[in-house]
Amino acid sequence: MVWLRHNLVLDRLAVPIVLAPLAGGPSTPELTAAVSNAGGFGFLAAGYLAAPALAERLERTRTLTDAPVGVNLFVPGTPAPPQTLDGYAARLADDARQAGVELGAARFDDDDWAAKLEALTTTPVAVVSFTFGCPEPEVIGRLQVAGSEVWVTVTRPSEARQAVDAGADALVVQGAEAGGHRASFRDDPAEDETGGIGLLSLLQLVGAQADLPLVATGGIATGRAIAAVLAAGAAAAQLGTAFLGCPEAATAAVHRQALTGGAPTATTRAFTGRLARGIRNRFLDRHSAAAPVAYPEVNHLTAPLRQAGRAAGDPGLVNLWAGQTYQLGRQLPAGQLVRTLAEEARAALQEACERLGPPAAAEDEGPAGGHP
Ligand SMILES: Cc1cc2nc3c(=O)[nH]c(=O)nc-3n(C[C@H](O)[C@H](O)[C@H](O)COP(=O)(O)O)c2cc1C
């Protein structure tokens, strides 16, 4: 489908700023539409939604904007061996008792994968992006034939190569600074020691070998950082945490409140069974070391606890997803935030150009070229 690559959404954006999909509450049609209407590109999160709920949200988004929007899907994994969960469930029993809830059933599911793909094939959007894996080339091809571009999120060079080979149109390059889940194709605790690859490093590594447009994501909260990733070769910057404070986001009150504090972030599997970055709190500190690799089983297991925490206003029980620069968040309407960030990025790039000065004159121009 070479022809599709000529007129990519990324080449047509007025502003190279992408709203990250923000599953689990914050994502709303209003937020998506506000970013796309401001000349950026808004994603709607489809993670944790059944196909009919996604269709409803897309329909609502369509009433709010004519601009292109995207949908993000989680690529399903494989069930964890059942005994993996027993010890962890026993460990959480006290928290459940204290919160006055029963733990959820630690079940596996594929997040309604086939039905959502089917819906997106019938009613295509401009871009479908994927997280937690690379879909089969057949799936990518089907979406492209339906008229969508396919972006695959990668966290290391080997994943980028796989996505290129599978036929992706663009890569979302996620640095380890990112808030929320690490998008790795496989969540491998053996790699925890490395801490993951930071965004600027990853952009350079992926850019050196993948000849596709790159969307940089992870820890970008200012126009300066947008300027930095554009200078490093990205076609756009995707921001997640920076939009959590917008009035259009349905971010839980306890989460909003925590974003105004200063506690450090950490990565953890305690809430969902998959590595994710959030603001450190009681639950994260107490259970991270014991949490198994079992997604989405652990996500279902802890759901009632997180729900109880949100309802009672207890941030200690809630997954407070946030990237490493969350302290720089601004509570502006999303469209205004996009415009402000774009202005800041322009100013930062200009400042950087001025610092570099004019190009050095060519050697053969002689002493007049500025070399005494
Ligand atoms: C609350 C929250 C929910 C997220 N949900 C998704 C999601 O559904 N799909 C996805 O690909 N990434 C998701 N992410 C990760 C973002 O796509 C992105 O990689 C991350 O927000 C970038 O780092 P930043 O938060 O520092 O901007 C989420 C991030 C946050 C903070």
The ligand as a Gaussian input file, in Angstrom:
#p B3LYP/6-31G(d) Opt

LIG

0 1
 C       -3.655000       7.940000      32.265000
 C       -2.913000       7.378000      31.093000
 C       -3.558000       6.464000      30.259000
 C       -2.893000       5.948000      29.142000
 N       -3.563000       5.090000      28.304000
 C       -2.960000       4.668000      27.164000
 C       -3.673000       3.903000      26.201000
 O       -4.841000       3.598000      26.362000
 N       -3.013000       3.514000      25.087000
 C       -1.703000       3.855000      24.850000
 O       -1.166000       3.510000      23.811000
 N       -1.019000       4.589000      25.749000
 C       -1.618000       5.011000      26.877000
 N       -0.919000       5.795000      27.756000
 C        0.489000       6.131000      27.448000
 C        0.550000       7.270000      26.429000
 O        0.237000       6.808000      25.151000
 C        1.938000       7.884000      26.342000
 O        2.892000       6.923000      25.959000
 C        2.378000       8.564000      27.635000
 O        1.322000       9.275000      28.208000
 C        3.539000       9.494000      27.317000
 O        4.152000       9.973000      28.467000
 P        3.623000      11.275000      29.245000
 O        2.462000      10.780000      30.011000
 O        4.766000      11.669000      30.086000
 O        3.227000      12.280000      28.201000
 C       -1.557000       6.327000      28.875000
 C       -0.923000       7.246000      29.710000
 C       -1.578000       7.776000      30.799000
 C       -0.864000       8.786000      31.653000

